[in-house]
Amino acid sequence: MAAFRSGQPHTSSYYAATAKYTQRYPILEESIDVDVCVVGGGFSGINCALELVGRGFTVAVLEANKIGWGASGRNGGELIRGIGHGVEQFRSQIGDEGVRALELMGIEAVEIVRDRVQAHSIDCDLTMGYCDLATKPCHMTELEHDYEQLQRNGYQHELKMLDRDGLSDVIGSNQYVGGMLDMGSGHLHPLNLVTGEAKAASDLGVQIYEDTPALSIQKAEKPLVKTEKGQVRCQYLVLAGNAYIGHKLEPHVGGKVLPAGSYIIATEPLSDELADAIIPKNMAFADMSIALDYYRLSADKRLLFGGLCTYSGKDPRDITAALRPNMNKVFPQLKDISIDFEWGGMIGIGANRLPQIGRLPDAPNIMFAQAYAGHGVNATHMAGKVIAEALAGQAERFDVFAKVKHMTFPGGPMFRSPLLAIGMSYYRLKEVLWG
């Protein structure tokens, strides 16, 4: 029989403090058999389970802590179109059709989230409206290219290029030279989204287990996943732990993703007047620098301000002290506002910044999805869908991802973070010196 226990709690974030779905799920304490076992209870795992149960599969989800405990429940909550960074670089591996497929999936991914929220009446503060922010003229050239590409792909939502003067209609900051408004992207409460999706999956028959880390995997015709007090035998296994999957559990997957830190602060609730002065149309924002800032208003009008992506493996000693100068630079109007919450977590980054979706080379009945490089709210939902399509016999879109080669970071877990930290420092210096 299953039992509850107190496991690793959610981080002390604004999201945890305003969580609306408080369902608890049992620890696995028995041996079960299902069609598909999913390791990881974040966006990728829960959405894969939702897609699979809708296709008639029996599914179990194993989460080491709480549903949405990792990046899915801690991120900036920005729902932005697109999958990967610069998909043109993969044309030699996936061809013209593959590149176009990735571009179209980047648009569809946002619609999956919107449809999911509507279909299951998930209360997650979904609000449409987003703006990319250019900090220098070359960023405007990039945005113009994005604008034209989205138009060619039949983007159905309002897009508008904004110069410095035009930006004043959507943001009360003088830090930017221009931007691109996108009403097909937006923002939401990510922890309420993933836990709302988990409730929907459970209601449909998905077996969800919390505080149940996968300790080992036996590769076979029917893979076996062992936990502390139970085990799952399955036809197919999906590894969806992203930055937390670990090199020990599966080296092929763990060696291709780098856990990198990202951090957020949340102010006290702002007055209506101040909230309207800084973000008059309740949009989400992200700038285009390498060390990017991203921010938006919460439903109760706090400013959530994030960034400070670190590759060293070390968290800042004081998150507020590290992020507040960046916030004050963008919005000096907030210099006397209190900070009520600070938190961080690990995101998964691959060397080429494209989500990694594929099969283990020595076990084709074991699939994986990871490495969303900080843009996972939509891409995770697409990953869940393409894996479910592949298991249901429609692998065309899955194969687009699977054809892309992904580098294993050299040096093992101990040396991956320092090596990438050095590399990112070079690109940040290059950005400063040469623009």
C-alpha positions, 0 to 999 in steps of 0.5 A: 500500500502507498503512504505519504511522508514529508519529502523535499519541500518546494523552495521558498518562492512566491509561487509556493506561497501562492500555490492553488493546487495542493494535492499530495501524491503517494510514495511508491511502495509496491511493484507495478506494471504500466505501459510507460514509466516517466521519471520526472514530475515537471512540465516534460514528464507531466505533459508526456503523461497527459498526452499518453493517457489520452492515447490509451496508455497506462502511465506512472510518473515518479517524482523524486520530490514534489510535482514541479519541485525543479525548474518547472515550478521555479522559473520566470513564468514567461511563455515565449514562442520558439524552440531552441536558439538559432535553428538554422545551425541544424539545417545540415543535420535535419534539412530544410523541412526539419528546420521549418518543422522546428520553427512551426513547433515553436509556435504550436508549443505555446498553443499547447499550453493555452489549450491545456489551460482551457481544457482543464480549467487550470487557474494559473494567471495566464496572460498574453503579451510579451516583448523582446527588448534590444539593448543595442542596435544589432539586437534590432536587426535580429528582431527584424529577422525574427519578425520576417520569419514569423510572418513567413510561417503564418504567425496568427498573433499581433507582432509589432516592431517598436523603436525607443519611443514606441517602447514607452507605451509598454514599459517605463524604462529608458534602458532599451533601444527598441523591441518586438511586441508579441501578443502570441506569447505571455506569462503565467504562474508556472507552479500552478500550471504544472500542479494543475496539469498533474491533477488533470493527469491524475484524474484521467488515471495517471499514477503519480508518485512523489518523494520517489526517486528513481535509484536505478534502471535495468535496461531490457525488453521491459525496462525496470525502474527501482526506487527505495521501496518499490519498482516499475516494470514498463514497455517504455521508459521516459527520462524527463528529469532534465538538470536533475536526472544525474550522470549516475542514473543514466550517463548518456543523458546526464553527460549532455546537460549542464545544470545552470543556476537562475534566480528571481526576486519578487517585490512587495505588491506595487500600487496600481499607479506604480505598476502601471508606470513600469508595465502599463499593459501587464506584459512579460519582458526579456532583454537580448543580452547574454546575461539577460534580465527577464521580468513581469508583474504577478497577479497581485502586482509584484514585480518578478525580476529574474536573471543572473544565470550562473554556470559555476555550480555555485549559488549567489550568497545573497540573491537579492543583493545580486539581482537588485542592482539590475532591477534598479537599473531597469526600474529606478522607480522601485529603489525604495520598494521592499523585496519579499521573496528570493529564490533560484534553481537549476535549469538544463543547458546543452552545448547547442541550446536545442532541446534534446529529445531522443532514444538511448542508443543501447535501449531504444525503448528508453526515451529522454527529453531535456536541456531547454536552456531556460525556455522550457515552459513551452518547449517542455509541452512540445516535448511531451507531445512529440514523445507521445506521438512517437510511442503511438507510431507517429515519429516524424517530429520526434525524429527531427529532434533525434537526428540532431547530434548533442555533445557530451560535456568533457571531464565528467560532472566535476569539470563540466560547470567550470568549463562552461563558466569559462566559455560563457565568460568569454562570450560576455566579454566579447559582447561588452568589447565588440557588441 
